[in-house]
Amino acid sequence: MSAHAMKLLPISPDPRPLGKSGLHVYPIAWGMWRFAGADRKTARTRIDAALEAGITLFDTADIYGFGKSSPFGAAEALLGELLQEAPALRDRFVLATKGGIDPGVPYDSSAAYLRAACEASLTRMKVDHIDLYQIHRPDLLTHPAAVAEALAALRAEGKIGHVGVSNYLPSQLAALQAHLDFPIVTQQPEFSAWTTAPLFDGTLDQCMERGIAVLAWSPLAGGRLGLAPAEAGTAPDSARLGNLIAKLDALAEREGVSREAVALAFVLAHPARIVPIIGTQTPARIARAGEALRVKLSRADWYDILQTSMGVRLP
Ligand SMILES: NC(=O)c1ccc[n+]([C@@H]2O[C@H](COP(=O)([O-])OP(=O)(O)OC[C@H]3O[C@@H](n4cnc5c(N)ncnc54)[C@H](OP(=O)(O)O)[C@@H]3O)[C@@H](O)[C@H]2O)c1
């Protein structure tokens, strides 16, 4: 192996640009998919842990919390209660939410739906402005010109600051952008050491081409990358998961950091300057997130993680 292979990949701790929005955020964001259902005191402890860790972007969605025990809007409503209790919190983070999933339909990004969804999000969160409004999933039945018109109107009215998409194909992003006269600032795909498709399907390339920030959802594969080796042995695709966990553990031991830190470092080291959205609701884990910024991965380490995840050696 050449000396070049051992050269360390830069993982800058500096704030990362949120596309062309002019905003910069801490390299790791915090997500509220699993936030609903907590009492206010517990919820506030999580928010405080994220802020103390230096995190400056919170990612939620109108659908977060929807399920057997809580209604549509539950995660946003809980955040709204906390913001009402402590209004000064609002200025301490970039507030990102999403609309466009209508349970049972499942998608609607028609102009009337998006307007109603966005206004309902504002009401639930008790705010008059959303910093980043993302289309949660592409609606195959709405022309991108109609989506663009709705987003432009909400932006012109000051209800939203910037626009992002999530789970869009590169072609869908391009089609929406063609009808907007301001830039889409973020794309939010699933991306982790376990789920590597955005490296190969054009998603990350398009973001680098256009200067769009990538917010990576489930950067620990929804917790799979936190499983003990014995638990991983019974998970779906257990051989691949077991190999990946063993690889991450070996690097973690070498670096003297946690396995999660290595997994997040894999995401952070990509040249698209990806911002992983961690989803833990455990304050101690939120507090430790920044450990990932100190991990030293070489080019060879990064490709080793990728090839272990893929289960094949690259040619
Ligand atoms: N756009 C989309 O379609 C979409 C879809 C899914 C998620 N998201 C966004 O991405 C965010 C993150 O997703 P995610 O929650 O799946 O992220 P994640 O960070 O991959 O997984 C978080 C889960 O892993 C567990 N976990 C974390 N560290 C662990 C460890 N060391 N050992 C064992 N378990 C561990 C957490 O448990 P504890 O909470 O108990 O610590 C939590 O249940 C969401 O909040 C949301 O904002 C977006």
The ligand as an SDF file (V2000), in Angstrom:
LIG
                    3D

 48 52  0  0  0  0  0  0  0  0999 V2000
  -36.2060   12.0580    5.3670 N   0  0  0  0  0  0  0  0  0  0  0  0
  -36.5770   10.8620    5.7290 C   0  0  0  0  0  0  0  0  0  0  0  0
  -37.2970   10.1460    5.0220 O   0  0  0  0  0  0  0  0  0  0  0  0
  -36.1010   10.3690    7.0590 C   0  0  0  0  0  0  0  0  0  0  0  0
  -36.3230    9.0340    7.4470 C   0  0  0  0  0  0  0  0  0  0  0  0
  -35.8320    8.6210    8.6770 C   0  0  0  0  0  0  0  0  0  0  0  0
  -35.1520    9.5100    9.4970 C   0  0  0  0  0  0  0  0  0  0  0  0
  -34.9780   10.8060    9.0860 N   0  0  0  0  0  0  0  0  0  0  0  0
  -34.2420   11.7850    9.9200 C   0  0  0  0  0  0  0  0  0  0  0  0
  -33.0240   11.2210   10.3400 O   0  0  0  0  0  0  0  0  0  0  0  0
  -32.9610   11.2850   11.7610 C   0  0  0  0  0  0  0  0  0  0  0  0
  -32.1340   10.1620   12.2670 C   0  0  0  0  0  0  0  0  0  0  0  0
  -32.7080    8.8990   11.9310 O   0  0  0  0  0  0  0  0  0  0  0  0
  -32.5040    7.6790   12.9120 P   0  0  0  0  0  0  0  0  0  0  0  0
  -33.1590    7.9610   14.2140 O   0  0  0  0  0  0  0  0  0  0  0  0
  -32.8910    6.4490   12.2130 O   0  0  0  0  0  0  0  0  0  0  0  0
  -30.8970    7.7910   13.1230 O   0  0  0  0  0  0  0  0  0  0  0  0
  -29.7500    6.8520   13.6310 P   0  0  0  0  0  0  0  0  0  0  0  0
  -28.8090    7.7350   14.3610 O   0  0  0  0  0  0  0  0  0  0  0  0
  -29.2510    6.0230   12.4950 O   0  0  0  0  0  0  0  0  0  0  0  0
  -30.4490    5.8430   14.6420 O   0  0  0  0  0  0  0  0  0  0  0  0
  -30.9220    6.2720   15.8920 C   0  0  0  0  0  0  0  0  0  0  0  0
  -31.3680    5.0570   16.6610 C   0  0  0  0  0  0  0  0  0  0  0  0
  -30.2230    4.3000   16.9710 O   0  0  0  0  0  0  0  0  0  0  0  0
  -30.1520    4.0880   18.3420 C   0  0  0  0  0  0  0  0  0  0  0  0
  -28.7490    4.2040   18.7110 N   0  0  0  0  0  0  0  0  0  0  0  0
  -27.9250    5.2180   18.5820 C   0  0  0  0  0  0  0  0  0  0  0  0
  -26.7000    4.9810   19.0720 N   0  0  0  0  0  0  0  0  0  0  0  0
  -26.7670    3.7450   19.5160 C   0  0  0  0  0  0  0  0  0  0  0  0
  -25.8470    2.9230   20.1420 C   0  0  0  0  0  0  0  0  0  0  0  0
  -24.6180    3.3180   20.4200 N   0  0  0  0  0  0  0  0  0  0  0  0
  -26.2420    1.6870   20.4870 N   0  0  0  0  0  0  0  0  0  0  0  0
  -27.4830    1.2810   20.2210 C   0  0  0  0  0  0  0  0  0  0  0  0
  -28.4150    2.0400   19.6340 N   0  0  0  0  0  0  0  0  0  0  0  0
  -28.0670    3.2710   19.2820 C   0  0  0  0  0  0  0  0  0  0  0  0
  -30.9440    5.1750   18.9990 C   0  0  0  0  0  0  0  0  0  0  0  0
  -31.4260    4.7310   20.2450 O   0  0  0  0  0  0  0  0  0  0  0  0
  -31.6070    5.7350   21.4890 P   0  0  0  0  0  0  0  0  0  0  0  0
  -32.5340    6.8150   21.0580 O   0  0  0  0  0  0  0  0  0  0  0  0
  -32.2070    4.8280   22.5140 O   0  0  0  0  0  0  0  0  0  0  0  0
  -30.2540    6.2350   21.8900 O   0  0  0  0  0  0  0  0  0  0  0  0
  -32.0460    5.3920   17.9800 C   0  0  0  0  0  0  0  0  0  0  0  0
  -33.1090    4.4850   18.1800 O   0  0  0  0  0  0  0  0  0  0  0  0
  -34.4200   11.2760   12.2030 C   0  0  0  0  0  0  0  0  0  0  0  0
  -34.6100   11.7790   13.5010 O   0  0  0  0  0  0  0  0  0  0  0  0
  -35.0110   12.1840   11.1660 C   0  0  0  0  0  0  0  0  0  0  0  0
  -34.7530   13.5280   11.4910 O   0  0  0  0  0  0  0  0  0  0  0  0
  -35.4370   11.2300    7.8960 C   0  0  0  0  0  0  0  0  0  0  0  0
  1  2  1  0
  2  3  2  0
  2  4  1  0
  4  5  1  0
  4 48  2  0
  5  6  2  0
  6  7  1  0
  7  8  2  0
  8  9  1  0
  8 48  1  0
  9 10  1  0
  9 46  1  0
 10 11  1  0
 11 12  1  0
 11 44  1  0
 12 13  1  0
 13 14  1  0
 14 15  2  0
 14 16  1  0
 14 17  1  0
 17 18  1  0
 18 19  2  0
 18 20  1  0
 18 21  1  0
 21 22  1  0
 22 23  1  0
 23 24  1  0
 23 42  1  0
 24 25  1  0
 25 26  1  0
 25 36  1  0
 26 27  1  0
 26 35  1  0
 27 28  2  0
 28 29  1  0
 29 30  1  0
 29 35  2  0
 30 31  1  0
 30 32  2  0
 32 33  1  0
 33 34  2  0
 34 35  1  0
 36 37  1  0
 36 42  1  0
 37 38  1  0
 38 39  2  0
 38 40  1  0
 38 41  1  0
 42 43  1  0
 44 45  1  0
 44 46  1  0
 46 47  1  0
M  CHG  2   8   1  16  -1
M  END
$$$$
